[in-house]
């Protein structure tokens, strides 16, 4: 134990003055206890710390020795040895570059100690809303750090007139021809390709079927850009951009026409143009250089199909068009006529035709008549009704003809060669018939042979110059001699009576008076 003053001096002068003044009365009074070593002093009565200097005090109230450093209130402080005072300077923060925040992120300053560090934090309120893809594209959703990202990706289809078409599908084209359609040539020039049978277009026309490449020699016009120089421009009048190739088109051959035979050629080189999609609106990632629908408008008399190739600019498949080839050759009896507002005409009949029993086709011109050699009683006449040739058949019916009734050597045919005629000879003969005789309520008990005269006699109608009228001569077949016979009749009351009837024995032709009526007199014409 050491001895020291009753009040040990400290670095606090006010404390020393107050408490040491009271101890002056007890001068040289010491007490036993713990005291600071020589050349040191007690810092204060709170901390039992002995210091060599009382000049630097930290913010926590503790003593700081010369050369000590500390941080207080974002200041770097030091107990200066020379001035024996506290020297403070602001903390130096390192330079940090602000990061680039992505979609749905916002820049936030974070304080770590005395320095502020910028960083990106997610804010779902800043995420983009889902987008609507245009025709020909579908929405692809990807999950990212904060938000979902949306992208319109191509479907691999053609777009025309606000409608999607898969590769190989036929594109509807106007039926009204903008330029005259092509006629089927007799030989196919090199470079043409015959479409497979059943492709739904006239043979000899090249279209891009599904999964097939674009025909060689075709001209491709990228969407939104002008046709490369050197392509053939055909007038179409359908809003086609300058420089693109348009060939006549159509929606199929009208009825009555036939497509060109397989292998029939057409001019080499097809027209291809990218399908037109509208502006891609609201997409996160969209193809560059979208085109308007007006950049492709097929003209009339074309057959267009959605091809398998994609336009690198619009990301839509390219529409390939070929001109329709009309076949103007018609069968015998038909002629080719154009149809208003149609690409191809049709074969219409220009005359009538009749098929004979031996399957021979007979062509009859309008206004002419045909009579078969083996049937003179039939004639076919070709008439035009409502602008269409119609075959009219006329059959003649001949009266009964018996050669035995004719005078020898008078048999002939009429002017048409159909019916046979002759000069009838006078025949008047007795004919008999077995029948029952009935008189009132009485009837013969057995069949009775009843006779009559039947035949035809000579009659004529001849012009008389003297009388200036027609003179008629008539003869009738009637009885010449007759006789009477008796027959017994049985009556309904049971009685029986005798009945007398006439029997014709012979017949002859007898002159008779003709039916009244003569042809009126005709006046002579003076020359």
Secondary structure, DSSP 8 states (H G I E B T S, - for coil): -EEEESS--BS-HHHHHHHHHHGGGGTT-EEEE----TT-EE--SSS--EES--SEE-TTS-EE-TT-EEEETTEEEEE-TTT-SEEEEE------------TTEEEEEEEETTEEEEEEEE-GGGS-------TTEEEEEEE-SSSEEEEEEE-S-EEETTEEE-TT-EE---SS-SS--EE--SS--TT-----TTSSS-TT-----TT----TT-EEE-TTS---TT-------S---TT-----B-SS--TT--B--TT----S--EEEE-------S-SS--SS---GGG----SBEEEEEEEEE-TTT-SEEEEEEE-EE-----TTEEEE--TT-SS-EEEESSEEEE-TTS-EEEE-TT-EEE-TT-TTEEEEEEEETTEEEEEEEE-------GGGB-TT--EE-TTS-SEE--B--EEEEEEEEE--EETTEEESS-EEEEEEEEE---EEEEETTTTEEEEEEEEEEEEEEEEEEEEEEETTS-EEEEEEEEEEEEEEEEE---S-----------
